[in-house]
Amino acid sequence: MSGTTTITGAPAGDVRALAAAVRGPVLLAGDEGFDTECANFQTSVPHRPRVAVGAAHEEDVRLAVAFAAEHGMKAAVQGTGHGPGVPAGGGLLVTTRRMDQVSIDPHRRTARIQAGARWGAVARAAGEHGLAALSGSAPHVGAVGYLLGGGLPLLGRTFGWAADRVRSVRAVTADGRLRTLTPEDDPDLLRGLLGGRGGLAAVTEVETGLVELERIFGGGFYVDAADPAAAYGAYTDWTHGLPPEMNSSAAVIPVPDTPGVPEAIAGRTIMHVRIAYTGRAERGRELVDRLDAGPVLMGGLREMPASESGSVHAEPDAPVAWFGDTRVVRNLPGEALGVLGRAVEPGPGGPVITEVRHMGGALEGPGQAMVGHRQAAYFANVLTMPGERVDPRAARRAREAADALGPWSLGRLPTFLPSGELSTPEVVRSAYTDEDVALLRRLKAEHDPADVFAFGHRVD
């Protein structure tokens, strides 16, 4: 291309210079491999940048951010793309999946995690030393992106929010500077990143604390939920008075009767109960036996290495499209359970799934992460059935069901903010306290006044 050609304000010669300087690929819209480079896990919210930089090293990230700032371009950063906010339309996208190194310091009980590493890799590396990572329910989720959302761990009732254990963050700010942030040196900016979803800087690496844990008792089992509200009632009744060692959730799913679906659950509405208990297996089974939700149709519990905790939810690991909205609630009385139960009834646009996660325990304690509703008793999730596309009619039903939880709602969580058109500033603000919204606004004005990091989840 000629040196006078421009790409979103950047002369083509400058783009070539960037490509020569970074270790990873630099691709323009239309180039071979461009769509693959930009693809994310949440396929219903695709990025459409003009330039994609496949960072292979943190210096690549620094050069890409500096390039965007110099040429007046907007920038976004993506690891796995499980939870994009407003997708990148135009501008520059930095992908970090090549930066996937994980190192464990068993003496300090910490993990150093590059921006593209997934929780499964962290869990395996930590498990070799009798340690466990505070990962979420899906091992294929990017660890750093998850921590930037505060991180609601599978073992959260026992150990608290994952981002509260972060020791340091390496990040490129909008001025193209690579910085190391710690709770001692810059607690405000660190807090803004740990829960603020990356709208202030491009994070290249995180060092976080691990917990001493070799085994858990857990897994998942399916029971009939022909009456979804009653099934949820049995589950929430059971959660009352449980010790913090017991971590659990339940999802009500209308299972299609299609080839490949196990006969035991095909064509039924079922409740999938997920258990992760950190105490003795015998005690864990005693506690689970108190759950009066009906006969088990399929599945079961076992003692397992903590590194295999990602199997508990059995979430699909292939990219899919879905729409979801969430609430954290102070309680779930019968009327609220009726909202969740009615949401899964057959309706326009296809099946809708609902989920309830038990919170409390160590999640209630104070910490450095920007998590706005630590006092919540439950987390409720309403989403369309994952598939090749999202039917807007099913998405509307999911959104309306989440809205109907308003009388019991405290707001949302940064970890699970919705993507796409629903990711409005008003919705994003619902995940934070007023004080943290004010802090995010101040940090944005101080560290990114030109709004280089314009995509993602925004409070304004």
Order of alpha helices (4+ residues) and beta strands (2+ residues): beta-beta-alpha-beta-alpha-beta-alpha-beta-beta-beta-beta-alpha-beta-alpha-alpha-beta-beta-alpha-beta-beta-beta-alpha-beta-beta-alpha-beta-beta-alpha-beta-beta-alpha-beta-alpha-alpha
